[in-house]
Amino acid sequence: MTHKDIQVNGMTCGHCVETVTQAVNSLGGIRQVSVDLDKKQVSVDFDESQTDSDAIASKIIEVGFEVVSS
Ligand SMILES: [Cu+2]
């Protein structure tokens, strides 16, 4: 299991949190997703044999947010 904290710009409310959480959860191999709106941080636990941080970042970008660092 790998843990990754990803900095994401553009999340402003609970709806954004829900959108990002659902998008990341739609990928295979995701174990847990939590979003800290104040820190603009998306924390993900995932199985590195099924996905990677690039795929997660791409998914977040796909639903309309900016990944600052992953
Ligand atoms: Cu929002």
N, CA, C, O and the ligand as a Tripos MOL2 file, in Angstrom:
@<TRIPOS>MOLECULE
protein
  281   279    71     0     0
PROTEIN
NO_CHARGES

@<TRIPOS>ATOM
      1 N           0.8460   -1.2010    0.0000 N.3       1 MET1
      2 CA          0.0000    0.0000    0.0000 C.3       1 MET1
      3 C           0.8790    1.2480    0.0000 C.2       1 MET1
      4 O           1.8560    1.3400    0.7420 O.2       1 MET1
      5 N           0.5110    2.1940   -0.8410 N.am      2 THR2
      6 CA          1.2520    3.4440   -0.9370 C.3       2 THR2
      7 C           0.3690    4.5970   -0.4990 C.2       2 THR2
      8 O          -0.8230    4.6300   -0.8050 O.2       2 THR2
      9 N           0.9580    5.5420    0.2200 N.am      3 HIS3
     10 CA          0.2230    6.7310    0.6190 C.3       3 HIS3
     11 C           0.7960    7.9340   -0.1170 C.2       3 HIS3
     12 O           2.0110    8.1010   -0.2120 O.2       3 HIS3
     13 N          -0.1110    8.7780   -0.6430 N.am      4 LYS4
     14 CA          0.3420    9.9550   -1.3820 C.3       4 LYS4
     15 C          -0.4970   11.1680   -1.0000 C.2       4 LYS4
     16 O          -1.7250   11.0960   -0.9630 O.2       4 LYS4
     17 N           0.1720   12.2840   -0.7160 N.am      5 ASP5
     18 CA         -0.5260   13.5450   -0.4920 C.3       5 ASP5
     19 C          -0.3510   14.4060   -1.7310 C.2       5 ASP5
     20 O           0.7720   14.7150   -2.1320 O.2       5 ASP5
     21 N          -1.4610   14.7880   -2.3300 N.am      6 ILE6
     22 CA         -1.4280   15.5320   -3.5860 C.3       6 ILE6
     23 C          -1.9900   16.9350   -3.3490 C.2       6 ILE6
     24 O          -3.0880   17.0870   -2.8140 O.2       6 ILE6
     25 N          -1.2280   17.9610   -3.7540 N.am      7 GLN7
     26 CA         -1.7110   19.3450   -3.6440 C.3       7 GLN7
     27 C          -2.5850   19.6670   -4.8560 C.2       7 GLN7
     28 O          -2.1660   19.4990   -6.0010 O.2       7 GLN7
     29 N          -3.8030   20.1330   -4.5830 N.am      8 VAL8
     30 CA         -4.7640   20.3850   -5.6570 C.3       8 VAL8
     31 C          -5.3670   21.7800   -5.5070 C.2       8 VAL8
     32 O          -5.9010   22.1260   -4.4530 O.2       8 VAL8
     33 N          -5.2770   22.5730   -6.5700 N.am      9 ASN9
     34 CA         -5.9160   23.8890   -6.5690 C.3       9 ASN9
     35 C          -7.3030   23.8240   -7.2010 C.2       9 ASN9
     36 O          -7.5620   22.9970   -8.0750 O.2       9 ASN9
     37 N          -8.1850   24.7050   -6.7470 N.am     10 GLY10
     38 CA         -9.4970   24.8480   -7.3720 C.3      10 GLY10
     39 C         -10.6400   24.2590   -6.5740 C.2      10 GLY10
     40 O         -11.8020   24.4320   -6.9420 O.2      10 GLY10
     41 N         -10.3340   23.5690   -5.4910 N.am     11 MET11
     42 CA        -11.3950   22.9960   -4.6580 C.3      11 MET11
     43 C         -11.8780   24.0700   -3.6750 C.2      11 MET11
     44 O         -11.0970   24.5980   -2.8830 O.2      11 MET11
     45 N         -13.1630   24.3810   -3.7390 N.am     12 THR12
     46 CA        -13.6700   25.4830   -2.9130 C.3      12 THR12
     47 C         -14.7820   25.0920   -1.9550 C.2      12 THR12
     48 O         -15.0720   25.8280   -1.0120 O.2      12 THR12
     49 N         -15.4000   23.9550   -2.1800 N.am     13 CYS13
     50 CA        -16.5470   23.6150   -1.3410 C.3      13 CYS13
     51 C         -16.7360   22.1020   -1.2630 C.2      13 CYS13
     52 O         -15.9810   21.3330   -1.8570 O.2      13 CYS13
     53 N         -17.7470   21.7020   -0.5290 N.am     14 GLY14
     54 CA        -18.0280   20.2870   -0.3390 C.3      14 GLY14
     55 C         -18.3350   19.5610   -1.6340 C.2      14 GLY14
     56 O         -18.0700   18.3670   -1.7740 O.2      14 GLY14
     57 N         -18.9020   20.3020   -2.5820 N.am     15 HIS15
     58 CA        -19.1960   19.6860   -3.8770 C.3      15 HIS15
     59 C         -17.9060   19.3030   -4.5990 C.2      15 HIS15
     60 O         -17.8100   18.2240   -5.1840 O.2      15 HIS15
     61 N         -16.9260   20.1860   -4.5530 N.am     16 CYS16
     62 CA        -15.6180   19.9020   -5.1610 C.3      16 CYS16
     63 C         -14.9810   18.6840   -4.4920 C.2      16 CYS16
     64 O         -14.4380   17.8080   -5.1650 O.2      16 CYS16
     65 N         -15.0540   18.6400   -3.1690 N.am     17 VAL17
     66 CA        -14.5020   17.5130   -2.4100 C.3      17 VAL17
     67 C         -15.1520   16.2140   -2.8740 C.2      17 VAL17
     68 O         -14.4770   15.2060   -3.0840 O.2      17 VAL17
     69 N         -16.4730   16.2540   -3.0310 N.am     18 GLU18
     70 CA        -17.2200   15.0680   -3.4640 C.3      18 GLU18
     71 C         -16.8080   14.6520   -4.8750 C.2      18 GLU18
     72 O         -16.6260   13.4660   -5.1520 O.2      18 GLU18
     73 N         -16.6630   15.6360   -5.7640 N.am     19 THR19
     74 CA        -16.2740   15.3610   -7.1530 C.3      19 THR19
     75 C         -14.9030   14.6950   -7.2220 C.2      19 THR19
     76 O         -14.7200   13.6960   -7.9170 O.2      19 THR19
     77 N         -13.9420   15.2640   -6.4880 N.am     20 VAL20
     78 CA        -12.5810   14.7210   -6.4950 C.3      20 VAL20
     79 C         -12.5550   13.3270   -5.8700 C.2      20 VAL20
     80 O         -11.9190   12.4120   -6.3920 O.2      20 VAL20
     81 N         -13.2540   13.1800   -4.7490 N.am     21 THR21
     82 CA        -13.2790   11.8880   -4.0570 C.3      21 THR21
     83 C         -13.8540   10.7960   -4.9560 C.2      21 THR21
     84 O         -13.2980    9.7030   -5.0560 O.2      21 THR21
     85 N         -14.9790   11.1080   -5.6110 N.am     22 GLN22
     86 CA        -15.6050   10.1150   -6.4830 C.3      22 GLN22
     87 C         -14.7420    9.7930   -7.6920 C.2      22 GLN22
     88 O         -14.6630    8.6420   -8.1200 O.2      22 GLN22
     89 N         -14.0890   10.8260   -8.2470 N.am     23 ALA23
     90 CA        -13.2380   10.6150   -9.4230 C.3      23 ALA23
     91 C         -12.0780    9.6840   -9.0820 C.2      23 ALA23
     92 O         -11.7920    8.7390   -9.8160 O.2      23 ALA23
     93 N         -11.4150    9.9620   -7.9600 N.am     24 VAL24
     94 CA        -10.2730    9.1290   -7.5710 C.3      24 VAL24
     95 C         -10.7370    7.7180   -7.2390 C.2      24 VAL24
     96 O         -10.0830    6.7400   -7.5990 O.2      24 VAL24
     97 N         -11.8650    7.6200   -6.5530 N.am     25 ASN25
     98 CA        -12.3910    6.3030   -6.1860 C.3      25 ASN25
     99 C         -12.8000    5.4630   -7.3940 C.2      25 ASN25
    100 O         -12.9140    4.2420   -7.2920 O.2      25 ASN25
    101 N         -13.0200    6.1160   -8.5400 N.am     26 SER26
    102 CA        -13.4320    5.3710   -9.7320 C.3      26 SER26
    103 C         -12.2650    4.6060  -10.3500 C.2      26 SER26
    104 O         -12.4730    3.7250  -11.1840 O.2      26 SER26
    105 N         -11.0380    4.9380   -9.9420 N.am     27 LEU27
    106 CA         -9.8650    4.2090  -10.4220 C.3      27 LEU27
    107 C          -9.7440    2.8850   -9.6810 C.2      27 LEU27
    108 O         -10.1680    2.7670   -8.5310 O.2      27 LEU27
    109 N          -9.1660    1.8930  -10.3410 N.am     28 GLY28
    110 CA         -8.9060    0.6290   -9.6680 C.3      28 GLY28
    111 C          -7.7600    0.7660   -8.6820 C.2      28 GLY28
    112 O          -6.8320    1.5430   -8.9110 O.2      28 GLY28
    113 N          -7.8150    0.0270   -7.6010 N.am     29 GLY29
    114 CA         -6.6900   -0.0220   -6.6740 C.3      29 GLY29
    115 C          -6.6790    1.0450   -5.6020 C.2      29 GLY29
    116 O          -5.7470    1.1080   -4.8000 O.2      29 GLY29
    117 N          -7.7100    1.8930   -5.5740 N.am     30 ILE30
    118 CA         -7.7840    2.9380   -4.5530 C.3      30 ILE30
    119 C          -8.3720    2.3530   -3.2760 C.2      30 ILE30
    120 O          -9.4320    1.7260   -3.2970 O.2      30 ILE30
    121 N          -7.6710    2.5650   -2.1610 N.am     31 ARG31
    122 CA         -8.1560    2.0370   -0.8880 C.3      31 ARG31
    123 C          -8.8810    3.1040   -0.0670 C.2      31 ARG31
    124 O          -9.9180    2.8330    0.5390 O.2      31 ARG31
    125 N          -8.3320    4.3080   -0.0540 N.am     32 GLN32
    126 CA         -8.9510    5.3730    0.7330 C.3      32 GLN32
    127 C          -8.5880    6.7350    0.1550 C.2      32 GLN32
    128 O          -7.4600    6.9600   -0.2840 O.2      32 GLN32
    129 N          -9.5610    7.6360    0.1630 N.am     33 VAL33
    130 CA         -9.3340    8.9990   -0.3020 C.3      33 VAL33
    131 C          -9.8530    9.9530    0.7600 C.2      33 VAL33
    132 O         -10.9850    9.8050    1.2220 O.2      33 VAL33
    133 N          -9.0400   10.9330    1.1550 N.am     34 SER34
    134 CA         -9.5720   11.9730    2.0170 C.3      34 SER34
    135 C          -9.0730   13.3260    1.5350 C.2      34 SER34
    136 O          -7.9370   13.4620    1.0800 O.2      34 SER34
    137 N          -9.9420   14.3220    1.6410 N.am     35 VAL35
    138 CA         -9.6260   15.6580    1.1320 C.3      35 VAL35
    139 C          -9.6400   16.6480    2.2880 C.2      35 VAL35
    140 O         -10.5960   16.7110    3.0610 O.2      35 VAL35
    141 N          -8.5530   17.4270    2.3930 N.am     36 ASP36
    142 CA         -8.4960   18.5190    3.3570 C.3      36 ASP36
    143 C          -8.6080   19.8270    2.5660 C.2      36 ASP36
    144 O          -7.6680   20.2540    1.8950 O.2      36 ASP36
    145 N          -9.7800   20.4410    2.6660 N.am     37 LEU37
    146 CA        -10.0650   21.6310    1.8760 C.3      37 LEU37
    147 C          -9.1610   22.7980    2.2730 C.2      37 LEU37
    148 O          -8.7130   23.5490    1.4060 O.2      37 LEU37
    149 N          -8.8880   22.9610    3.5570 N.am     38 ASP38
    150 CA         -8.0440   24.0660    4.0310 C.3      38 ASP38
    151 C          -6.6150   23.9390    3.5190 C.2      38 ASP38
    152 O          -6.0040   24.9190    3.0940 O.2      38 ASP38
    153 N          -6.0930   22.7230    3.5660 N.am     39 LYS39
    154 CA         -4.7140   22.4920    3.1070 C.3      39 LYS39
    155 C          -4.6430   22.2720    1.5990 C.2      39 LYS39
    156 O          -3.5520   22.1800    1.0350 O.2      39 LYS39
    157 N          -5.8170   22.1870    0.9350 N.am     40 LYS40
    158 CA         -5.8890   21.8910   -0.5090 C.3      40 LYS40
    159 C          -5.1460   20.5930   -0.8180 C.2      40 LYS40
    160 O          -4.4130   20.4890   -1.8020 O.2      40 LYS40
    161 N          -5.3570   19.6210    0.0430 N.am     41 GLN41
    162 CA         -4.6010   18.3820   -0.0580 C.3      41 GLN41
    163 C          -5.5400   17.1720   -0.2050 C.2      41 GLN41
    164 O          -6.5180   17.0130    0.5260 O.2      41 GLN41
    165 N          -5.1920   16.3380   -1.1790 N.am     42 VAL42
    166 CA         -5.9220   15.0940   -1.3730 C.3      42 VAL42
    167 C          -4.9880   13.9640   -0.9530 C.2      42 VAL42
    168 O          -3.9190   13.7810   -1.5350 O.2      42 VAL42
    169 N          -5.4010   13.2110    0.0600 N.am     43 SER43
    170 CA         -4.5830   12.0990    0.5510 C.3      43 SER43
    171 C          -5.1740   10.7900    0.0530 C.2      43 SER43
    172 O          -6.3600   10.5140    0.2320 O.2      43 SER43
    173 N          -4.3240    9.9950   -0.5720 N.am     44 VAL44
    174 CA         -4.7980    8.7570   -1.1870 C.3      44 VAL44
    175 C          -3.9480    7.5700   -0.7360 C.2      44 VAL44
    176 O          -2.7180    7.6220   -0.7560 O.2      44 VAL44
    177 N          -4.6240    6.5100   -0.3330 N.am     45 ASP45
    178 CA         -3.9510    5.2330   -0.1240 C.3      45 ASP45
    179 C          -4.3260    4.3340   -1.2900 C.2      45 ASP45
    180 O          -5.5060    4.1590   -1.5950 O.2      45 ASP45
    181 N          -3.3150    3.7640   -1.9420 N.am     46 PHE46
    182 CA         -3.6150    2.9460   -3.1160 C.3      46 PHE46
    183 C          -2.6460    1.7740   -3.2560 C.2      46 PHE46
    184 O          -1.5480    1.7590   -2.6990 O.2      46 PHE46
    185 N          -3.1050    0.8110   -4.0170 N.am     47 ASP47
    186 CA         -2.2980   -0.3720   -4.3220 C.3      47 ASP47
    187 C          -1.4430   -0.0500   -5.5470 C.2      47 ASP47
    188 O          -1.9690    0.1180   -6.6470 O.2      47 ASP47
    189 N          -0.1390    0.0350   -5.3570 N.am     48 GLU48
    190 CA          0.7470    0.4760   -6.4330 C.3      48 GLU48
    191 C           0.8590   -0.5300   -7.5830 C.2      48 GLU48
    192 O           1.4030   -0.2070   -8.6400 O.2      48 GLU48
    193 N           0.3500   -1.7370   -7.3810 N.am     49 SER49
    194 CA          0.3360   -2.6970   -8.4920 C.3      49 SER49
    195 C          -0.8560   -2.4500   -9.4220 C.2      49 SER49
    196 O          -0.9160   -3.0080  -10.5180 O.2      49 SER49
    197 N          -1.8010   -1.6150   -8.9860 N.am     50 GLN50
    198 CA         -2.9980   -1.3660   -9.7950 C.3      50 GLN50
    199 C          -3.0980    0.0540  -10.3410 C.2      50 GLN50
    200 O          -3.7390    0.2750  -11.3680 O.2      50 GLN50
    201 N          -2.4780    1.0070   -9.6740 N.am     51 THR51
    202 CA         -2.5320    2.3800  -10.1610 C.3      51 THR51
    203 C          -1.3010    3.1330   -9.6670 C.2      51 THR51
    204 O          -0.5020    2.5800   -8.9110 O.2      51 THR51
    205 N          -1.1390    4.3840  -10.0860 N.am     52 ASP52
    206 CA          0.0060    5.1670   -9.6100 C.3      52 ASP52
    207 C          -0.3910    6.6350   -9.4780 C.2      52 ASP52
    208 O          -1.4980    7.0290   -9.8460 O.2      52 ASP52
    209 N           0.5250    7.4290   -8.9500 N.am     53 SER53
    210 CA          0.1780    8.8200   -8.6740 C.3      53 SER53
    211 C          -0.0860    9.6180   -9.9570 C.2      53 SER53
    212 O          -0.8510   10.5820   -9.9360 O.2      53 SER53
    213 N           0.5350    9.2260  -11.0610 N.am     54 ASP54
    214 CA          0.2530    9.9030  -12.3390 C.3      54 ASP54
    215 C          -1.1910    9.6880  -12.7690 C.2      54 ASP54
    216 O          -1.8590   10.6180  -13.2220 O.2      54 ASP54
    217 N          -1.6700    8.4490  -12.6230 N.am     55 ALA55
    218 CA         -3.0520    8.1410  -13.0020 C.3      55 ALA55
    219 C          -4.0330    8.9010  -12.1110 C.2      55 ALA55
    220 O          -5.0600    9.3940  -12.5780 O.2      55 ALA55
    221 N          -3.7050    8.9880  -10.8330 N.am     56 ILE56
    222 CA         -4.5680    9.7140   -9.8920 C.3      56 ILE56
    223 C          -4.5850   11.2010  -10.2390 C.2      56 ILE56
    224 O          -5.6460   11.8250  -10.2700 O.2      56 ILE56
    225 N          -3.4110   11.7620  -10.4990 N.am     57 ALA57
    226 CA         -3.3240   13.1840  -10.8670 C.3      57 ALA57
    227 C          -4.0980   13.4590  -12.1510 C.2      57 ALA57
    228 O          -4.8130   14.4580  -12.2430 O.2      57 ALA57
    229 N          -3.9620   12.5840  -13.1390 N.am     58 SER58
    230 CA         -4.6750   12.7550  -14.4070 C.3      58 SER58
    231 C          -6.1800   12.7690  -14.1940 C.2      58 SER58
    232 O          -6.9050   13.5430  -14.8180 O.2      58 SER58
    233 N          -6.6340   11.8970  -13.3020 N.am     59 LYS59
    234 CA         -8.0730   11.8040  -13.0210 C.3      59 LYS59
    235 C          -8.5800   13.0960  -12.3790 C.2      59 LYS59
    236 O          -9.6630   13.5790  -12.7110 O.2      59 LYS59
    237 N          -7.8030   13.6400  -11.4740 N.am     60 ILE60
    238 CA         -8.1960   14.8870  -10.7950 C.3      60 ILE60
    239 C          -8.2550   16.0350  -11.8050 C.2      60 ILE60
    240 O          -9.1580   16.8700  -11.7580 O.2      60 ILE60
    241 N          -7.2820   16.0640  -12.7140 N.am     61 ILE61
    242 CA         -7.2630   17.0950  -13.7690 C.3      61 ILE61
    243 C          -8.4720   16.9290  -14.6820 C.2      61 ILE61
    244 O          -9.0960   17.9090  -15.0870 O.2      61 ILE61
    245 N          -8.7940   15.6770  -15.0000 N.am     62 GLU62
    246 CA         -9.9100   15.3560  -15.8940 C.3      62 GLU62
    247 C         -11.2370   15.9270  -15.3870 C.2      62 GLU62
    248 O         -12.0840   16.3200  -16.1890 O.2      62 GLU62
    249 N         -11.4250   15.9780  -14.0790 N.am     63 VAL63
    250 CA        -12.6800   16.5010  -13.5380 C.3      63 VAL63
    251 C         -12.5980   18.0020  -13.2120 C.2      63 VAL63
    252 O         -13.4920   18.5540  -12.5710 O.2      63 VAL63
    253 N         -11.5130   18.6520  -13.6620 N.am     64 GLY64
    254 CA        -11.5030   20.1020  -13.6570 C.3      64 GLY64
    255 C         -10.6710   20.8060  -12.6100 C.2      64 GLY64
    256 O         -10.8680   21.9970  -12.3690 O.2      64 GLY64
    257 N          -9.7400   20.0980  -11.9770 N.am     65 PHE65
    258 CA         -8.9250   20.7570  -10.9650 C.3      65 PHE65
    259 C          -7.4570   20.7660  -11.3700 C.2      65 PHE65
    260 O          -7.0360   20.0390  -12.2690 O.2      65 PHE65
    261 N          -6.6910   21.6080  -10.6810 N.am     66 GLU66
    262 CA         -5.2800   21.7550  -11.0180 C.3      66 GLU66
    263 C          -4.4240   21.0160   -9.9840 C.2      66 GLU66
    264 O          -4.5000   21.2880   -8.7860 O.2      66 GLU66
    265 N          -3.6160   20.0830  -10.4690 N.am     67 VAL67
    266 CA         -2.7080   19.3650   -9.5800 C.3      67 VAL67
    267 C          -1.4000   20.1470   -9.5160 C.2      67 VAL67
    268 O          -0.7080   20.3120  -10.5200 O.2      67 VAL67
    269 N          -1.0710   20.6300   -8.3050 N.am     68 VAL68
    270 CA          0.1270   21.4380   -8.1120 C.3      68 VAL68
    271 C           1.3430   20.5380   -7.9570 C.2      68 VAL68
    272 O           2.3800   20.7640   -8.5800 O.2      68 VAL68
    273 N           1.2060   19.5170   -7.1190 N.am     69 SER69
    274 CA          2.2790   18.5440   -6.9870 C.3      69 SER69
    275 C           1.6880   17.2210   -6.5550 C.2      69 SER69
    276 O           0.7080   17.1680   -5.8110 O.2      69 SER69
    277 N           2.3000   16.1560   -7.0340 N.am     70 SER70
    278 CA          1.7960   14.8240   -6.6850 C.3      70 SER70
    279 C           2.9570   13.8850   -6.4470 C.2      70 SER70
    280 O           2.7490   12.7110   -6.1410 O.2      70 SER70
    281 CU        -16.9710   23.3750   -4.9570 Cu       71 CU71
@<TRIPOS>BOND
     1     1     2 1
     2     2     3 1
     3     3     4 2
     4     3     5 am
     5     5     6 1
     6     6     7 1
     7     7     8 2
     8     7     9 am
     9     9    10 1
    10    10    11 1
    11    11    12 2
    12    11    13 am
    13    13    14 1
    14    14    15 1
    15    15    16 2
    16    15    17 am
    17    17    18 1
    18    18    19 1
    19    19    20 2
    20    19    21 am
    21    21    22 1
    22    22    23 1
    23    23    24 2
    24    23    25 am
    25    25    26 1
    26    26    27 1
    27    27    28 2
    28    27    29 am
    29    29    30 1
    30    30    31 1
    31    31    32 2
    32    31    33 am
    33    33    34 1
    34    34    35 1
    35    35    36 2
    36    35    37 am
    37    37    38 1
    38    38    39 1
    39    39    40 2
    40    39    41 am
    41    41    42 1
    42    42    43 1
    43    43    44 2
    44    43    45 am
    45    45    46 1
    46    46    47 1
    47    47    48 2
    48    47    49 am
    49    49    50 1
    50    50    51 1
    51    51    52 2
    52    51    53 am
    53    53    54 1
    54    54    55 1
    55    55    56 2
    56    55    57 am
    57    57    58 1
    58    58    59 1
    59    59    60 2
    60    59    61 am
    61    61    62 1
    62    62    63 1
    63    63    64 2
    64    63    65 am
    65    65    66 1
    66    66    67 1
    67    67    68 2
    68    67    69 am
    69    69    70 1
    70    70    71 1
    71    71    72 2
    72    71    73 am
    73    73    74 1
    74    74    75 1
    75    75    76 2
    76    75    77 am
    77    77    78 1
    78    78    79 1
    79    79    80 2
    80    79    81 am
    81    81    82 1
    82    82    83 1
    83    83    84 2
    84    83    85 am
    85    85    86 1
    86    86    87 1
    87    87    88 2
    88    87    89 am
    89    89    90 1
    90    90    91 1
    91    91    92 2
    92    91    93 am
    93    93    94 1
    94    94    95 1
    95    95    96 2
    96    95    97 am
    97    97    98 1
    98    98    99 1
    99    99   100 2
   100    99   101 am
   101   101   102 1
   102   102   103 1
   103   103   104 2
   104   103   105 am
   105   105   106 1
   106   106   107 1
   107   107   108 2
   108   107   109 am
   109   109   110 1
   110   110   111 1
   111   111   112 2
   112   111   113 am
   113   113   114 1
   114   114   115 1
   115   115   116 2
   116   115   117 am
   117   117   118 1
   118   118   119 1
   119   119   120 2
   120   119   121 am
   121   121   122 1
   122   122   123 1
   123   123   124 2
   124   123   125 am
   125   125   126 1
   126   126   127 1
   127   127   128 2
   128   127   129 am
   129   129   130 1
   130   130   131 1
   131   131   132 2
   132   131   133 am
   133   133   134 1
   134   134   135 1
   135   135   136 2
   136   135   137 am
   137   137   138 1
   138   138   139 1
   139   139   140 2
   140   139   141 am
   141   141   142 1
   142   142   143 1
   143   143   144 2
   144   143   145 am
   145   145   146 1
   146   146   147 1
   147   147   148 2
   148   147   149 am
   149   149   150 1
   150   150   151 1
   151   151   152 2
   152   151   153 am
   153   153   154 1
   154   154   155 1
   155   155   156 2
   156   155   157 am
   157   157   158 1
   158   158   159 1
   159   159   160 2
   160   159   161 am
   161   161   162 1
   162   162   163 1
   163   163   164 2
   164   163   165 am
   165   165   166 1
   166   166   167 1
   167   167   168 2
   168   167   169 am
   169   169   170 1
   170   170   171 1
   171   171   172 2
   172   171   173 am
   173   173   174 1
   174   174   175 1
   175   175   176 2
   176   175   177 am
   177   177   178 1
   178   178   179 1
   179   179   180 2
   180   179   181 am
   181   181   182 1
   182   182   183 1
   183   183   184 2
   184   183   185 am
   185   185   186 1
   186   186   187 1
   187   187   188 2
   188   187   189 am
   189   189   190 1
   190   190   191 1
   191   191   192 2
   192   191   193 am
   193   193   194 1
   194   194   195 1
   195   195   196 2
   196   195   197 am
   197   197   198 1
   198   198   199 1
   199   199   200 2
   200   199   201 am
   201   201   202 1
   202   202   203 1
   203   203   204 2
   204   203   205 am
   205   205   206 1
   206   206   207 1
   207   207   208 2
   208   207   209 am
   209   209   210 1
   210   210   211 1
   211   211   212 2
   212   211   213 am
   213   213   214 1
   214   214   215 1
   215   215   216 2
   216   215   217 am
   217   217   218 1
   218   218   219 1
   219   219   220 2
   220   219   221 am
   221   221   222 1
   222   222   223 1
   223   223   224 2
   224   223   225 am
   225   225   226 1
   226   226   227 1
   227   227   228 2
   228   227   229 am
   229   229   230 1
   230   230   231 1
   231   231   232 2
   232   231   233 am
   233   233   234 1
   234   234   235 1
   235   235   236 2
   236   235   237 am
   237   237   238 1
   238   238   239 1
   239   239   240 2
   240   239   241 am
   241   241   242 1
   242   242   243 1
   243   243   244 2
   244   243   245 am
   245   245   246 1
   246   246   247 1
   247   247   248 2
   248   247   249 am
   249   249   250 1
   250   250   251 1
   251   251   252 2
   252   251   253 am
   253   253   254 1
   254   254   255 1
   255   255   256 2
   256   255   257 am
   257   257   258 1
   258   258   259 1
   259   259   260 2
   260   259   261 am
   261   261   262 1
   262   262   263 1
   263   263   264 2
   264   263   265 am
   265   265   266 1
   266   266   267 1
   267   267   268 2
   268   267   269 am
   269   269   270 1
   270   270   271 1
   271   271   272 2
   272   271   273 am
   273   273   274 1
   274   274   275 1
   275   275   276 2
   276   275   277 am
   277   277   278 1
   278   278   279 1
   279   279   280 2
@<TRIPOS>SUBSTRUCTURE
     1 MET1         2 RESIDUE 1 A MET
     2 THR2         6 RESIDUE 1 A THR
     3 HIS3        10 RESIDUE 1 A HIS
     4 LYS4        14 RESIDUE 1 A LYS
     5 ASP5        18 RESIDUE 1 A ASP
     6 ILE6        22 RESIDUE 1 A ILE
     7 GLN7        26 RESIDUE 1 A GLN
     8 VAL8        30 RESIDUE 1 A VAL
     9 ASN9        34 RESIDUE 1 A ASN
    10 GLY10       38 RESIDUE 1 A GLY
    11 MET11       42 RESIDUE 1 A MET
    12 THR12       46 RESIDUE 1 A THR
    13 CYS13       50 RESIDUE 1 A CYS
    14 GLY14       54 RESIDUE 1 A GLY
    15 HIS15       58 RESIDUE 1 A HIS
    16 CYS16       62 RESIDUE 1 A CYS
    17 VAL17       66 RESIDUE 1 A VAL
    18 GLU18       70 RESIDUE 1 A GLU
    19 THR19       74 RESIDUE 1 A THR
    20 VAL20       78 RESIDUE 1 A VAL
    21 THR21       82 RESIDUE 1 A THR
    22 GLN22       86 RESIDUE 1 A GLN
    23 ALA23       90 RESIDUE 1 A ALA
    24 VAL24       94 RESIDUE 1 A VAL
    25 ASN25       98 RESIDUE 1 A ASN
    26 SER26      102 RESIDUE 1 A SER
    27 LEU27      106 RESIDUE 1 A LEU
    28 GLY28      110 RESIDUE 1 A GLY
    29 GLY29      114 RESIDUE 1 A GLY
    30 ILE30      118 RESIDUE 1 A ILE
    31 ARG31      122 RESIDUE 1 A ARG
    32 GLN32      126 RESIDUE 1 A GLN
    33 VAL33      130 RESIDUE 1 A VAL
    34 SER34      134 RESIDUE 1 A SER
    35 VAL35      138 RESIDUE 1 A VAL
    36 ASP36      142 RESIDUE 1 A ASP
    37 LEU37      146 RESIDUE 1 A LEU
    38 ASP38      150 RESIDUE 1 A ASP
    39 LYS39      154 RESIDUE 1 A LYS
    40 LYS40      158 RESIDUE 1 A LYS
    41 GLN41      162 RESIDUE 1 A GLN
    42 VAL42      166 RESIDUE 1 A VAL
    43 SER43      170 RESIDUE 1 A SER
    44 VAL44      174 RESIDUE 1 A VAL
    45 ASP45      178 RESIDUE 1 A ASP
    46 PHE46      182 RESIDUE 1 A PHE
    47 ASP47      186 RESIDUE 1 A ASP
    48 GLU48      190 RESIDUE 1 A GLU
    49 SER49      194 RESIDUE 1 A SER
    50 GLN50      198 RESIDUE 1 A GLN
    51 THR51      202 RESIDUE 1 A THR
    52 ASP52      206 RESIDUE 1 A ASP
    53 SER53      210 RESIDUE 1 A SER
    54 ASP54      214 RESIDUE 1 A ASP
    55 ALA55      218 RESIDUE 1 A ALA
    56 ILE56      222 RESIDUE 1 A ILE
    57 ALA57      226 RESIDUE 1 A ALA
    58 SER58      230 RESIDUE 1 A SER
    59 LYS59      234 RESIDUE 1 A LYS
    60 ILE60      238 RESIDUE 1 A ILE
    61 ILE61      242 RESIDUE 1 A ILE
    62 GLU62      246 RESIDUE 1 A GLU
    63 VAL63      250 RESIDUE 1 A VAL
    64 GLY64      254 RESIDUE 1 A GLY
    65 PHE65      258 RESIDUE 1 A PHE
    66 GLU66      262 RESIDUE 1 A GLU
    67 VAL67      266 RESIDUE 1 A VAL
    68 VAL68      270 RESIDUE 1 A VAL
    69 SER69      274 RESIDUE 1 A SER
    70 SER70      278 RESIDUE 1 A SER
    71 CU71       281 GROUP 0 **** ****
